[in-house]
Amino acid sequence: MTRSIRIALFLLLIATTASAQGWRGQGRAAGKVTDEAGKPIEGVVVKVALPAENAALEAKTNGKGEWAVAGIGSGTWQVDFTKPGYEARHISVRVSEMNREPPVEITLKKAEDPNEIIAIELKRAADLMAQNKYTEARTIYEALLTRYPTAYRIEQFVARAYYLEGQPEKAIERLKAVTARDPNALEVKLLLGSLLLEMGNAEEGKQVLGSVDDAKITDPAIYVNFGIAMMNKNLPVEAAGYFEKAITKFPAAADAYYYRGLTLLQMASAQGEEAQKADRLQRARADLTKFLELAPKAPEAETARKILEQLK
């Protein structure tokens, strides 16, 4: 290899090395990180980067909140400060190898906890609901939905407010929005079904309840309320079916026996064969008797006793 070629290769190597490490130097970036009360924050990750040179270094604050990165060249460096529980900060820092720059003083704010904020606002709205200030409460619920759109279950509170404001159609619309996003929202489905029945849409209400897994229903009142709604719509056969479900799954559900007894009496008074009427009357007596055994002091107990006297 000739001398001229060796010199050329040497110069090329120097140029390549200098280019690869162009961000290195005698400069230094340093500073301190504190919270809003002026207390130092330990463990903040400080990432110092020079994008043009594809260079990045990291440091962490110590117990005094201090950090430092040395051995870097002059230029404008991008500095990111991050730590869980705090809002991230991004700043630009000028580094000079000729002059020592003053320490960078940074304050990190506590990051908002969405769950905490939501809980506080829901409590405030609940207090307004208790004061019958439904529109004011709904305003809070809707503001939360705007701020935290993933908290879509708040829609059910909006629906309740609309219902109490005398706008059941809007309540149904909001409940449907929840079930569309979460088909497994049990409580919302049950509330939606009840409202549909109340508004006279019995078929859609039954479809909604029919889509609920019976195994997930843990309260007999759900079946009983649907049965009562059917009774009010003069649909005794469907009503009896819901009371039957309540009694089968919750044998100690006193109300289910009471209302099934009333439903059987309603069915017995309708046109039909005498044998069928007699069977329904007998079953009604049994249900009302069972109701009195389970809840002798219930508000409906006196009515049940009077009906049994008449059926003797």
Secondary structure as GFF3:
##gff-version 3
##sequence-region A 1 312
A	DSSP	alpha_helix	3	20	.	.	.	ID=ss1
A	DSSP	beta_strand	24	34	.	.	.	ID=ss2
A	DSSP	beta_strand	45	50	.	.	.	ID=ss3
A	DSSP	three_ten_helix	51	53	.	.	.	ID=ss4
A	DSSP	beta_strand	55	60	.	.	.	ID=ss5
A	DSSP	beta_strand	66	72	.	.	.	ID=ss6
A	DSSP	beta_strand	75	82	.	.	.	ID=ss7
A	DSSP	beta_strand	89	95	.	.	.	ID=ss8
A	DSSP	beta_strand	104	107	.	.	.	ID=ss9
A	DSSP	alpha_helix	114	130	.	.	.	ID=ss10
A	DSSP	alpha_helix	134	147	.	.	.	ID=ss11
A	DSSP	three_ten_helix	152	154	.	.	.	ID=ss12
A	DSSP	alpha_helix	155	164	.	.	.	ID=ss13
A	DSSP	alpha_helix	168	181	.	.	.	ID=ss14
A	DSSP	alpha_helix	186	198	.	.	.	ID=ss15
A	DSSP	alpha_helix	202	210	.	.	.	ID=ss16
A	DSSP	three_ten_helix	214	216	.	.	.	ID=ss17
A	DSSP	alpha_helix	220	232	.	.	.	ID=ss18
A	DSSP	alpha_helix	236	249	.	.	.	ID=ss19
A	DSSP	alpha_helix	254	268	.	.	.	ID=ss20
A	DSSP	alpha_helix	274	294	.	.	.	ID=ss21
A	DSSP	alpha_helix	301	311	.	.	.	ID=ss22
###
